[in-house]
Amino acid sequence: MQYDHDSTTLTPQYIVDSFQSAYRQVYGRDAQVVHMFAEWYTVNGETVHRMTLFSETSRLRELVRVQQSQQTQRPQPRPAADRSMVQRLIARLRGV
């Protein structure tokens, strides 16, 4: 796990914002995150420790990185004409 800042000096708002950003990138919506007290947070109704939130933020960021690399490696979709040709071939085979 690698962080840009010393985890003992991070503010609760920074931690919430970092998690929200990573969650939004993966799921396309905001998580319900509330700093309760000391090192405890509520995330989507579940109480979690700050270190768990750090781990989940790192996991989500890694997932974003993997998704982005997969998007650049995906083959381009075939033109509609190719798909219709394949669909016609499948229809012919079904008729046999």
Secondary structure, DSSP 8 states (H G I E B T S, - for coil): ---SS-TTS--HHHHHHHHHHHHHHHHSS---EEEEETTEEEETTEEEEHHHHHHHHHHHHHHHHHHHHHHHHS-----HHHHHHHHHHHHHHHH-
